[in-house]
Amino acid sequence: MKNTGKQITAPRLWQVIARSHHALRLLAERSIADTGLCLSDFGALEALLHKGPLTITEIQDKVMLASGSMTAAIDRLEKMGLVVRKSTTKDRRARVVQLTSEGKRVATASFEKHADDLEGLISVLSEKEKRELYGSLKKLGLLAAERLDGASVGPKINR
């Protein structure tokens, strides 16, 4: 990136962040589509792969989908034999969703392919640049979340 000597104002930085996010999101969505899964199905499988059995509400919180959309995704995954719903001893009203052995195989393969695609994209940054970017974005995201005054309008940023 060439240095034009211009001051980097907040609106200019926002424009770069927004455009970068847009392009990165499209590439990430293409990577997921290349696995043969839709975004919501991939998100649910990935959450179950890394967090273990979860309720639909817990999956929904992790992948930021509306309740109806998540239920539809779990229904699709169940029809494909990738997940099962089971009763839980903690709450008889709640049902826990867990991966089947085929679901674990598909989730693992899909996530590995997607992670490789992302690594290829992010490899343009040095380790130092990745750490700096991570720290800066996290700092900015935490401030923005704080200013939202705890309003539940988007992803939670781990502190």
C-alpha positions as CSV (number, residue, x, y, z in Angstrom):
1,M,0.0,0.0,0.0
2,K,1.5,3.3,-1.0
3,N,1.8,6.1,1.5
4,T,0.2,9.2,0.1
5,G,1.1,11.3,3.1
6,K,-2.5,12.0,3.9
7,Q,-3.7,11.9,7.4
8,I,-5.7,8.7,8.1
9,T,-9.0,10.1,9.4
10,A,-11.7,8.1,11.1
11,P,-14.0,8.2,8.0
12,R,-11.2,7.2,5.7
13,L,-10.2,4.3,8.1
14,W,-13.9,3.3,8.3
15,Q,-14.1,3.1,4.5
16,V,-11.0,0.8,4.3
17,I,-12.4,-1.4,7.1
18,A,-15.8,-1.6,5.5
19,R,-14.5,-2.3,2.0
20,S,-12.0,-4.9,3.3
21,H,-14.8,-6.6,5.3
22,H,-17.0,-6.7,2.3
23,A,-14.3,-8.3,0.1
24,L,-13.2,-10.7,2.8
25,R,-16.8,-11.7,3.6
26,L,-17.5,-12.5,-0.1
27,L,-14.3,-14.6,-0.3
28,A,-15.2,-16.4,3.0
29,E,-18.7,-17.1,1.7
30,R,-17.3,-18.4,-1.6
31,S,-15.0,-20.7,0.4
32,I,-17.9,-22.1,2.4
33,A,-20.0,-22.5,-0.7
34,D,-17.2,-24.5,-2.3
35,T,-17.6,-27.0,0.6
36,G,-21.1,-27.7,-0.7
37,L,-22.8,-26.2,2.4
38,C,-24.8,-23.1,2.8
39,L,-23.5,-20.5,5.3
40,S,-26.0,-21.3,8.1
41,D,-25.4,-25.0,7.8
42,F,-21.6,-24.5,7.8
43,G,-21.9,-22.2,10.9
44,A,-23.9,-24.7,12.8
45,L,-21.6,-27.6,12.0
46,E,-18.5,-25.6,12.9
47,A,-20.0,-24.6,16.2
48,L,-20.9,-28.2,17.0
49,L,-17.4,-29.4,15.9
50,H,-15.6,-26.9,18.1
51,K,-18.0,-26.6,21.1
52,G,-19.6,-30.1,21.2
53,P,-23.3,-30.7,21.7
54,L,-25.3,-27.5,22.0
55,T,-29.0,-26.4,22.2
56,I,-30.4,-24.7,19.1
57,T,-30.3,-21.4,21.1
58,E,-26.6,-21.8,21.9
59,I,-25.8,-22.5,18.3
60,Q,-27.9,-19.5,17.2
61,D,-25.9,-17.3,19.6
62,K,-22.6,-18.6,18.2
63,V,-23.5,-18.1,14.5
64,M,-25.8,-15.1,14.9
65,L,-28.8,-16.4,13.0
66,A,-32.5,-15.8,13.8
67,S,-34.3,-18.6,15.6
68,G,-36.3,-19.7,12.6
69,S,-33.3,-19.8,10.3
70,M,-31.3,-21.9,12.8
71,T,-34.2,-24.4,13.3
72,A,-34.4,-24.7,9.5
73,A,-30.6,-25.3,9.3
74,I,-30.7,-28.0,12.0
75,D,-33.7,-29.6,10.2
76,R,-31.7,-29.7,7.0
77,L,-28.6,-31.1,8.7
78,E,-30.7,-33.7,10.5
79,K,-32.3,-34.8,7.2
80,M,-28.7,-35.2,5.8
81,G,-27.8,-37.4,8.7
82,L,-25.2,-34.9,10.0
83,V,-26.7,-34.1,13.3
84,V,-29.2,-35.6,15.8
85,R,-31.4,-34.0,18.4
86,K,-31.3,-35.6,21.9
87,S,-33.0,-34.9,25.2
88,T,-30.9,-33.5,28.0
89,T,-31.1,-34.4,31.7
90,K,-30.5,-30.7,32.7
91,D,-33.8,-29.4,31.1
92,R,-36.5,-31.8,29.8
93,R,-37.8,-29.0,27.6
94,A,-34.4,-28.4,25.8
95,R,-33.0,-30.6,23.1
96,V,-29.3,-30.8,22.5
97,V,-28.0,-31.1,18.9
98,Q,-24.9,-33.1,18.3
99,L,-22.9,-34.3,15.3
100,T,-23.2,-37.8,14.0
101,S,-20.0,-39.6,13.0
102,E,-20.8,-38.5,9.4
103,G,-21.5,-35.0,10.6
104,K,-18.1,-34.9,12.3
105,R,-16.4,-36.1,9.1
106,V,-18.1,-33.5,7.0
107,A,-17.7,-30.7,9.5
108,T,-13.9,-31.5,9.9
109,A,-13.3,-31.6,6.2
110,S,-15.3,-28.5,5.4
111,F,-13.7,-26.5,8.2
112,E,-10.2,-27.6,7.2
113,K,-10.8,-26.5,3.6
114,H,-12.3,-23.2,4.7
115,A,-9.4,-22.6,7.2
116,D,-6.9,-23.3,4.4
117,D,-8.6,-20.8,2.1
118,L,-8.5,-18.2,4.9
119,E,-4.9,-18.9,5.7
120,G,-4.0,-18.4,2.0
121,L,-5.7,-15.1,2.0
122,I,-4.3,-13.9,5.3
123,S,-0.8,-15.0,4.4
124,V,-0.2,-11.6,2.8
125,L,0.3,-10.4,6.3
126,S,3.4,-11.0,8.4
127,E,3.0,-12.5,11.9
128,K,3.7,-9.1,13.4
129,E,1.1,-7.5,11.1
130,K,-1.5,-10.2,12.1
131,R,-0.9,-9.6,15.8
132,E,-1.1,-5.8,15.4
133,L,-4.3,-6.0,13.3
134,Y,-5.9,-8.5,15.7
135,G,-5.1,-6.3,18.7
136,S,-6.3,-3.1,17.0
137,L,-9.5,-4.6,15.7
138,K,-10.2,-6.2,19.1
139,K,-9.6,-2.9,20.9
140,L,-11.8,-1.0,18.5
141,G,-14.6,-3.7,18.7
142,L,-14.5,-3.7,22.5
143,L,-14.9,0.1,22.6
144,A,-17.7,0.0,20.1
145,A,-19.5,-2.8,22.1
146,E,-19.1,-0.8,25.3
147,R,-20.6,2.3,23.6
148,L,-23.5,0.3,22.5
149,D,-24.2,0.0,26.2
150,G,-24.6,-3.8,26.2
151,A,-27.3,-3.7,23.5
152,S,-27.5,-7.1,21.8
153,V,-27.1,-6.0,18.2
154,G,-24.3,-8.2,17.0
155,P,-21.5,-10.6,17.7
156,K,-20.0,-10.7,21.2
157,I,-16.3,-10.0,21.2
158,N,-14.4,-12.2,23.7
159,R,-12.7,-10.1,26.3
